[in-house]
């Protein structure tokens, strides 16, 4: 296209426009389809960039227009001058800058004269005198007065950014004539439109007629980036055609009153055509007529300033136009439905835009809709003006998209956004003809495969799923005892509550009925578990099972997925993933019921990958870590901090180290550091603040066991405890990681891994002193594995090339140890079973009848006792059937209740006092002594007055407190308390009258949040027995209501926390793909770069290049996931086609083509177009074959979808002045500076143009 | 040296350093074993004194005493209330029965014993409770003198705290013996008690002994011979409260040999000490029982004043599981005071044991029972010591121990006196206990272990009458005035077992 965008090419040719001269015709001699008189109306607005092509297209028509008139709406650039030069000053109108398209057209039409046979003599019967032969021709007299019939006046609307192909007009007129030949009435053909193709990507279909859905969506019926292969090439009626190239009968246009004034730019075409339909006319599309359209306004390549006072977003104009068009044109019967669809669709789309981090578009959606809806008088006026349609609704129905089509399209779009955005194959397949699947190689041969097994085979060939399945299988065997009925419990894990609401209420409620009750903030991991349970249809048990039983396969899968940038070898990645999944910390977490470490095991590989992306260590020189990766890192860190807080200090230390590395760029990395580490503290507050400064060693669940590892265990990444193997078994991995340090290449990555490993090991040693060291050893293990994998990458070749000596046997030994260790651990795990203290069992922790009784209105509790020695005794005050997940932290946060401690101690000492009575004050009805407690304990309880031994089963012993026990009781001044029916927290009942001075006593600790009312009157709060909540009761009877109201701060903070979490997720999610990135201007060839979001194949190719012996050595600018910042296109099989023409020759060819164009006539100019542009024509070999953006994309973009999108913001997000936003000076005439395409073995490409910190790539950093 | 080698060395050094740090920081895990429970004074003490005698000639004196602890607790009261004998199973309102009862004996302050007298056969059982400052170490001695008839002699009983399980080795249903088990229920709810008897050949079927109901605040005496139907010379009786708690004591009276209270043996243990065999004991019978599933082989030794000796012919005792083993040791003491030490020969099998000691000859014999006893511990008290006739036997079965003996103020007059004794390991020390200066009435002895190994103690009270060496022996186990209060801590881990 460089040829066409060269302005100089047009100036000579277009100067001094004269339609007759341009057509090379005698005005007197008839053109093709002579009865049609076509007046072209070209509207320009800041379109100098495209205008030369547009004018050339207009003037280069095979069937020239009889008249042309241009309207320039106050262009700030060269547009007016270009038009004047091309058409002559008298054919150019100059309008105000804020004139809309409709206004401009109206003005132009009003100005343009209706050409009559007087002006166009060929329309008349030719005179009998032939001046050439100087003779009379008799046959002329036999002709009618108007030999071509009554002239039909047409208006041909053109934009400054649309270039008609030479045959466009002729084809449209031919469509009319064909109809006429078929005997149809052609007078009702009001409007004909061409097929629109992309400006830059000339095979891309933009529109073959458009329609409008009830949601306001502009419906083309085409797939995104659908390629034109003639699949839509038939003349057919459509609802509307675009104004770019629209051919409309002049009298129809005038009869309909032109474009609606309320539609200044967008959707005016749909509205006009719709009105034509309702007037009983026809609208056709003639796909043989082709117009290239840049869609400059809607693609934000120029400012839209014809609407409102300032520049407006085209999206908003489009939305407003769609709403208006629908509301004024829809039939009254469907209007309510349309209104509902519009509003609902807008809300949904606004949400989607918000999630996709496009707040501007979200605002446009809302503003566009409400800008229309809030002016109902305009709609009413519009509807009145249109009146009743003359045609039946059923006639126009086929013109609208079928029901559900928009929904399906949306689903496909979302799916492709989520899945296909980085998937090179999908886009590549799309180019090859719309096949959805083309297999890993993008190979057309795949289409020949037998379809039903193709998918299975493809999956089987992918190691990731296979690895997952194998690990899952191994896990299921190992976890055989952990499947089935009952609840997972044991070790650090308490049984999960019955459903997700139990988890949520533990997190959200202000009052936690645990022990004697408390108001402490709940641990936030409950919210995450609750969220997961909600996703799993409310089954909290399933969520816990998935996280624990599934932790090993999920960890392995995550490691495999996340290790993609690390090393190229799939075998190595699989080994590292297996070794990671079977790290002792992972199996130990499962055995010990440590759900925190299990979650960490799953997420740690993803954290590592996000962290590397955010750190910028893997980015090429000069590039920084992306903000999106930072937010993803912060999100993952937040989740894991909630489960295993120790990751936060590890991340903090590593973050400080990173800041030291990036000390030159503190302004960029300081905020990232603060965001990544501050977010967990903020989102998890106030719980997170309770961790500071030394609470980070604890983890989700019960405190179960202490540090169990020896120093050697820790060295081998084993935290000790049940379900773990000795650290010595994995010593091979440590040695392999040490050996990696000897590798010459990728030193930075290896050293980074080692730094992480050492920091994690220090934290493991620290935490081993007081707690289980699992989480830290997990981090240590993954860092070691990363280092080992980096070292093992290509190690065989390196070792082999050394002369034989001690190195080879040592390397072989280490390799064997590193490979055998995890396998042995896995085998042992599989045989021995994964259960340790963790088991499946009945979640009821007290005898069944006790659990049953505790649910009655007395809400009686059970004191559960156990002790190993007589010197220490542990107890728990149990409500209901037992403690559930999360209660351990809540109880711990509530702190010790010394009075109860003392009572229990005295009770077990047998000190003789009335402990039973005191227990009754805590609503304890039963005392349960666990099996294994000293016998003396049971003797003492037996000998305690007021306790009755009930039964003794499974070794535990149960006593009942012989006393009326209830959670709520009315305590009179003298006499026995009277129980009151109560719920677990609240209390709603009627109480009888009594004496003055009685007190309502709750066996819950006193708190200001308790409120009680008797018949609506608030009761005075008192504290009973120094701890229990009481209320002074009057003597009267009435309805008693006791509730707990959390403080406003608590509720408010929960909402804020939720909002923060949503914002964090939105920030961390991949951004929404801009819709305007399809048809892109040709870019200067850029180096392939190690962007985080690039396609996997591109990376693989690059890694190949890196790994190959003659490949460039990317030794410095890489970190963990680094790939060399160089591109060796010759490595890619997909480049073969591209390579066939020698690059240099292609280059010359391209420029030669351009020169030829410059100097050429229109004829030469047209030639490449008339010929199939994709055939290698003489001048077009370089021209179309080389510079065709599509062909180009087929080689580059096919492997690297991020490539094109990378440049998108530069062209589209910028200031709106297209030329200015062009980073490489691309633009009109900019191609002269374009660097040559990548030759094979080329030196490193110039770095990507610097971009501002805010211009986050919409796609480049996704995944 | 190139860079890779340097980095390898650096990483290895760092790994070694961190590993070294980890080995230093590793948990040693031995520190929580050192924790011991705090010892705190009890808050309330219950004591139950059985019905003293069925003889009209019985003269009973009660002496109650609480040693002064010097603790911070003050106030409180201690009183003994009569508990009527109830032979029916019908429940009568417990509240009504305790209401309006006048306390038989009330103690006002610690450190000074109080006494009360009863006579005749109608004296009721007593239920006592002490709280506040009077609770720790509260002791009540019940001494009955029956001058003639079956079971004539001195019968002394240390009122016992209610419990759920008692072992009585040494009971008998032989001809001429009439042994009663007195079961007293101090609580507001009825108690259900099983009485099981074990003879030489194992368990004796005694259906009557099952599910004996004891009404609140009442006492039930049961004649053992009604349970067996057949005479057994040596019986081990097991009293277990199925629900509630009771105090149990066996009153044994022999037509010829006099009688005494048979106190419960200490809890089954592999090694037992039966302290305080009087030097002039003419006959000593050892009765042992192994309640567990294993047979016990016991080494029998006598801790003489000079050291442990093994009685010839009775070096070991084989106790079959579930069967009562009895051996007559004769005059094993050979004129020297002693204590019997039972230790396992091989496996440590818990046993219970008791001694019947007879003094005197011909028809002037009197018996007393010495159960296996736990050591003095922190403090042990025995009340009702007279100016004459008390002998305190101290035995240290293992290491040498020092015991401080305090003679309290007299019931009427007298100043406390303190004396410290050292008991050599393996010996028995029989002394005349110190007597309060200016004593009038009776006094109490309080023993406190000062240092060294455990010391077991027994006090023999001699009240000879009509040439009959009437006597009774009370052992001095720990008074449980101070209890080990475990440190209670809320921990949800207890739910996970």
Interface residues (C-beta under 8 A of the other chain):
Chain A: X489 X490 X491 X494 X515 X702 X703 X704 X706 X707 X708 X709 X710 X711 X712 X714 X715 X734 X738 X741 X742 X743 X744 X747 X751 X754 X758 X761 X762 X764 X765 X766 X768 X769 X770 X837 X845 X864 X865 X866 X867 X869 X870 X871 X872 X873 X874 X875 X876 X877 X878 X882 X883 X887 X888 X891 X896 X897 X900 X901 X902 X903 X904 X905 X906 X908 X909 X910 X911 X912 X913 X914 X930 X931 X932 X939 X942 X943 X945 X948 X949 X962
Chain B: X3 X4 X5 X7 X8 X11 X12 X14 X15 X18 X19 X20 X21 X22 X23 X25 X26 X27 X29 X32 X35 X36 X37 X40 X41 X42 X43 X44 X45 X46 X131 X135 X161 X162 X163 X164 X165 X186 X187 X188 X189 X241 X243 X244 X245 X480 X483 X484 X485 X486 X487 X488 X489 X490 X491 X492 X493 X494 X495 X496 X497
